Amino acid sequence: MNAVEKYVNYLNMEIEEPTINYLQRLIQQHLIRIPYETFSKFYYFSKGGTYVPSLEDFTEHLYSKGWGGTCFTLNINFGRLLKELGFDCRFVRVKPGHLGLMITIDGKKLYVDVGYGSPIMKPVELEARHRHLLHGFGEEIIFTHRDQFVFEVDRRSNGKSFVKKMIEWIPLEEDDLIKDIEASYQDTDDNITMRRITAVRFQGNQCYFLRNQTLKVMTYRNIREYQMRDLDKWREMIQEVYQFDDNSLQDSLQFLEHRNIKLFS
């Protein structure tokens, strides 16, 4: 079985003709099966890299470690998969520090993002109207047309904006993103992605959001929060929720300790 077949198999799907319906099902399964997480980012950096893993390595780590990745790893590898499946797929820069996909089907340009740790569960035809609103897990995601090639994506919780980014709606190839990828691995205190453990997984009607020792379990109705002060309980909970291998948990804690961030005494 090659990497494409293994990837699609991991999503509990089969290879089909490239249609909008198939794309939507791929997105939904991707968000359910493959987490947003920083454990793998620390690993790739520790191996001397500032790169996106190959499709083969990415797929191998789905099975062997339960990993997904952060935005560049997730969206670029999903983009590679879509290209292999016959979709017309390009990349788009999302500022600051993010990227998405532009998929063209039947003359429609669709925005796709499986790497934001957010419930963007379907492709969005940005140009179809001035404003789009998605809901999920206590979150609102609002896309607004700001300029000829610029769309704002605003994520809100309880009516308050907690992050805004700008989509530059200009198609790019993977090689155009090399500097963006390198910047995402900046080993500095102001690159918060490299200074905290994060993991997001969608499962049925629940979203699990891990930030260091805090796990939030969000449904469409409420949010429960768990503070984990005990290392063994933390490891047990993380493995139960995310199915990561134990070594990557320990490696990530050491990665942060080397940067004077100690989560457990």
N, C-alpha and C positions, 0 to 999 in steps of 0.2 A: 504494500500500500504506500503510495507516494504522499508527500506532505499535504497536498490539496485534499486528497481523499481522507487522510487522517484528521485534518482540520474540520472538514464538513462532518465527518463521523463523530467528532468530539461534540459538535453542536446538535447531535442526535437528528441529523438531517441527511438528505441524499442530494446528489448533483442533479440540477434541473436546468431548464432553459432560463436565461436572464430576463426576468420580468419584475415589475414593481411589487407584485404580490410575493414573489420569491425573496426579493430584497428585504421586504418588511419582515418576513419570517426569519431570515438570517440575522437581522438586527436584534429582534426580540430574543432569539436563542443565544446570541452572542452576549447580550447583557445579563441573561440568566446564568449562563454556563461559565463565563470568563470574567474574573474580577479585575477591577482597577486596583492596582497595588504597587507599593514602592519596594517591596522585598527584592524583586528581581532587578530593579534599577540599581540598588546598592550592590548587588551581585555583579552585574555587568560592569559597573564602574570599578569595583574592586579587582576585576580581571584585567584592568588597564584599558577599559573601553569607554568611549563616549559615542556609542553607536546603537542603532536599532538591530536587534538580533535577526538573523535570516529567518525566512519562512520555516525552514527545516528546524532550526534551534527553537524558535517560538513554539512550534507544534510539539516538539519533543518535550518541552518544559510544561506544556499543558498537562500532559499525561504523567510525567515523572515527578513534578513538583507542585502541580495545582496552580501555577502562576498564570498571570495575564500580563499586566504591565501598566505603565502610565500612558499618557495620551499618544506620544509618538510611536511607541511600540505597538499599542493596540490599533490605532487608526492606520498606520502604515501597513501592518501585516494584514489587517482586514482589507485594506485597499489592494494589496498584492493578491489576496485570495479572490476578491471580486474580479480583478483583471483576468486571473486564470480561469474563472468561471464564465468569462465572455462579456462581462459588464464594461461599459465605457466609463472608466474611473480615472479621475485626476485628484490631486490634493489641493487644499486651500489653506492659506495661513490665517490663523486666528490670533489676534494680538490682545494681551501679551501672552507669549509662551505656550501656544496651543496650536493644533491644526485639526482640520476636518476633511471630509471627502465631498467631491462634486461628482455625482453619478448622473449621466445623461441617458434617459430612456424615452423613446418615442418623442424626441424633441423637448422633453421636460428636463430641466436641470434640478437635481434633488440634493439637498444638504443632508449628509449622514455623519453621525458622530457616536462611536461606541467607546470613546476614550476619555469621557468627561466625568465619569462616575455619576452620571445624572440620567434620569429616565427619559431620554430622547429615544422613544421606543419605535419611531417610524421615520421614514424619509420626509423631509420638509421641502416643498416647492417654494423656495424663498421669494421668487419673483412673481408668484401668483397673486399676492396681495401685500398690502403695506405692513400688516401685523399678523403674526401667528402666535397662538397661545397653546402650550402643552401643560398638562397637569400630571402629577404623580408623586406619591409618598410625601405629602405635605409640601411639595415644591411646585412653583409655577415657573415655566421657562417661556420667556417672551422674546420672539424674534421681531425686530423692527427695522424696516428699510431706512437707512440714514443718508445714503449718498448713492451715486450711480453704481458703484461696485462695493459698497460697504453696508453690512447688516450688523446691528447690535444684537447680542444674545445676553439677556438679563435673567439671572436665576434669583428667585425670590422665595422666602419662607416667611409665613405669617404676614404677608404683605410687604415685607422689607427686603430690599435688594441686598444679597450678600456677595455676589460677584458679577461683574459685567465684562464682556469681551467683545471685540470687533472682528467680524468675519470679513476678510478681503476676498471678495467673490471673483477671484482671478485664478484660472486653472494653472497648476504647477506640476512639475514632475518631482520624483523623489530627490534627485540631485540638487534641486533648488532649495532643499530644506536642510542641507548639511550643517550650515552655521546655526540654524535654529536648534537642531538636535544637540550640537555641541554645547550651546548655551544652556540647554535644559539640564546638563550634567555639571554645571559650574559648582565646584565643591566649596561654596561660600555660605556664610550665615544668611545672606539676603536671598538665597535660593531656598525657600522654605521646604520645597519638595525633597531636598537632600538632607533635611534636618529633622524629619519626623516620619513615623510609620503611619501609613494610610492604607486602608483597603475598603473597597465598596463592592458589595455583591447584592444582586436582586434575586429574590427567591419567592415565587408565588406572589402573595400579597404583602411581602415584607422586603424592606431594604435594610441591609446591615452595613453600618458605617463605622469603621474603626479609625480612631485617631489616637495614637500612642496607647494609653491605658484606658481610654474611654470607648465603649461600644454603644452606639445608638441603634435601636431597632425601631424602624419607622414603618407604619402601615398607612393606609389612606385615612385613618381616623386619629391615631395618636403616635406619640414618640415615647419609648422607654429608654432609659439611660443606665448603663452599668459601669461603675468605676472598679477597675481591677488593680488592686494594690499588691496582690500576691503573684509572683512570677509563675508558679506552677498552675494556678488557676487561669492566668492569662494565656499560657501556652495551650492549656486544655480547651479553653473557650475558642481561641483562634483556630485551632485544628478542627474543632467540631463545626464551626461556622464556615470556614474557608477551605478546609482540607489541604492546607499548605504542609510541606514536609518540615519536620522538626528542625533540621539543620538550618534552613533559611531563616527561621525565627531567631535562633541563637546568633547567626551571622549578622543579622540586621541589628540586634541589640548591641553587638560588639562594634559594628560600624558606627553607631551613634555614640557609643562610649568613647571611641577614639576621637570624637569631636566634642567631648566634654558634655554629652547629653546622656544622663544616666536615668533610665526609666524605673529601674528597681534597685533598691539598696542591697 
